[in-house]
């Protein structure tokens, strides 16, 4: 699965990701992998989360997706970058969900 993440932020109640996926991958399959793999990684790194969410869903069931055809990439990146409660990663080189 070849997915390129251009930008993203983690806010208090949600996550924004600006990415590109090939046409043969559905958005729902991508979101299932992102939510599943990130939940496992977070719970492995922070064991207290595993206890708190044992038997429950870590992420909410829903998501929002849109294409970038109507606005420029710069507008999308500016929107993501301007989130006041956002916490961008310090080192993006270690962000990997190993999607294959």
Secondary structure by P-SEA (a helix, b strand, c coil): cbbbbcccccccccccccccccccccaaaaaaaaaaaaaaaaaaacaaaaaaacccccccccbbbbbcccccaaaaaaaaaacccccccccccccccccc
